[in-house]
């Protein structure tokens, strides 16, 4: 795979500088680093811009899943999509990032985005696999 021109980072807050923080992934060690994560896959980064509302026990948990049409889906285990909270998709420069797997790049430095777009969760409802515990939006 050729190096991308830039990467994408999904966030829930509008910021001028993206700072490294401890990730809370559950799959592997690379998903729990104290870093800024980015990906060349726009649709994957969009999932990280979406906010969830905790379930009635205060829990939130989700994972990604591939779809038959090569898109990434958000599979929610606990909680539900917050349709009232916008997120942000940042375009970030490749410098200061290192590739850790096919989908993830990380930086241990603060990152100044090149640009951003507002993500309306209502435009991405089709990417959600609803929780069996809380099916209503």
C-alpha positions as CSV (number, residue, x, y, z in Angstrom):
1,X,0.0,0.0,0.0
2,X,1.3,3.4,-0.9
3,X,1.6,6.1,1.8
4,X,-1.6,8.2,2.0
5,X,-1.4,11.9,1.6
6,X,-3.1,12.5,4.9
7,X,-5.0,10.5,7.6
8,X,-8.3,10.9,9.3
9,X,-9.1,11.2,13.1
10,X,-12.6,11.1,14.5
11,X,-13.3,13.1,17.7
12,X,-16.2,14.1,19.8
13,X,-14.9,17.6,20.6
14,X,-13.9,20.5,18.3
15,X,-10.3,21.2,19.1
16,X,-7.4,23.2,17.5
17,X,-4.8,20.7,18.6
18,X,-5.4,16.9,19.0
19,X,-3.5,15.7,22.1
20,X,-2.4,12.1,22.8
21,X,-4.5,10.3,25.3
22,X,-4.9,6.7,26.6
23,X,-7.0,4.7,24.2
24,X,-9.6,2.3,25.6
25,X,-9.6,-0.4,22.9
26,X,-10.2,-3.9,24.0
27,X,-8.8,-6.0,21.2
28,X,-5.1,-5.8,21.4
29,X,-2.2,-3.9,23.0
30,X,-2.0,-1.5,20.0
31,X,-5.5,-0.4,20.8
32,X,-4.6,0.9,24.3
33,X,-1.6,3.3,23.7
34,X,-1.3,6.8,25.0
35,X,-1.3,8.4,21.5
36,X,-3.3,10.1,18.8
37,X,-4.8,7.5,16.5
38,X,-5.6,8.1,12.9
39,X,-6.5,6.0,9.8
40,X,-6.4,6.3,6.1
41,X,-10.0,5.0,6.1
42,X,-12.5,7.9,6.3
43,X,-15.5,5.7,7.1
44,X,-13.7,4.0,9.9
45,X,-12.6,7.4,11.5
46,X,-16.3,8.6,11.3
47,X,-17.3,5.9,13.8
48,X,-14.9,7.5,16.4
49,X,-16.7,10.8,15.9
50,X,-20.0,9.4,16.9
51,X,-21.2,9.7,20.5
52,X,-23.1,7.0,22.5
53,X,-25.5,7.4,25.3
54,X,-24.8,4.9,28.2
55,X,-27.3,2.1,28.8
56,X,-29.4,2.0,32.0
57,X,-26.4,0.6,33.9
58,X,-24.1,3.5,32.7
59,X,-22.2,1.2,30.3
60,X,-20.9,2.0,26.8
61,X,-19.2,-0.5,24.6
62,X,-18.8,-0.9,20.9
63,X,-16.6,-2.5,18.2
64,X,-16.1,-2.3,14.5
65,X,-17.4,-4.8,12.0
66,X,-16.8,-5.1,8.3
67,X,-19.9,-5.0,6.1
68,X,-20.5,-6.9,2.8
69,X,-20.1,-3.6,0.9
70,X,-16.6,-3.0,2.4
71,X,-17.7,-0.3,4.9
72,X,-17.0,-0.3,8.6
73,X,-20.0,-0.6,10.9
74,X,-20.3,0.2,14.6
75,X,-21.6,-2.8,16.6
76,X,-22.9,-1.5,19.9
77,X,-22.9,-3.9,22.8
78,X,-23.9,-1.4,25.5
79,X,-25.6,2.0,25.0
80,X,-27.1,3.6,21.9
81,X,-26.2,6.2,19.3
82,X,-26.6,9.9,20.5
83,X,-28.5,11.4,17.5
84,X,-28.3,14.9,19.0
85,X,-24.5,15.3,19.4
86,X,-22.4,16.2,16.4
87,X,-18.8,14.9,16.1
88,X,-15.8,16.0,14.1
89,X,-13.8,14.3,11.4
90,X,-10.3,15.7,11.2
91,X,-7.9,15.5,8.3
92,X,-4.4,15.2,9.8
93,X,-0.9,15.4,8.3
94,X,1.0,12.2,7.9
95,X,4.2,13.6,9.5
96,X,4.7,12.5,13.1
97,X,2.6,9.4,12.6
98,X,3.8,5.8,12.4
99,X,1.9,2.9,11.0
100,X,1.1,0.1,13.6
101,X,-1.2,-2.0,11.4
102,X,-3.2,-1.9,8.2
103,X,-5.8,0.4,9.7
104,X,-4.1,2.3,12.5
105,X,-1.4,5.0,12.6
106,X,-0.3,6.7,15.9
107,X,1.5,9.8,17.0
108,X,2.9,10.5,20.4
109,X,3.0,14.2,19.7
110,X,0.3,16.9,19.6
111,X,-1.3,17.1,16.1
112,X,-2.6,20.2,14.4
113,X,-5.4,19.2,12.0
114,X,-5.3,20.3,8.4
115,X,-9.1,20.6,8.3
116,X,-12.2,19.2,9.8
117,X,-15.8,18.5,9.0
118,X,-18.8,18.3,11.2
119,X,-20.3,14.8,11.5
120,X,-24.1,14.7,12.0
121,X,-24.9,11.3,13.5
122,X,-28.3,11.2,11.6
123,X,-26.3,10.9,8.4
124,X,-24.6,7.7,9.6
125,X,-27.4,5.7,11.2
126,X,-27.0,3.0,8.5
127,X,-23.5,2.2,9.9
128,X,-24.9,1.2,13.3
129,X,-25.7,-2.4,14.3
130,X,-28.2,-1.9,17.1
131,X,-27.7,-3.3,20.5
132,X,-30.0,-6.2,21.3
133,X,-30.4,-4.7,24.8
134,X,-31.5,-1.2,23.7
135,X,-33.0,-1.2,20.2
136,X,-34.7,2.2,20.2
137,X,-33.1,5.5,19.1
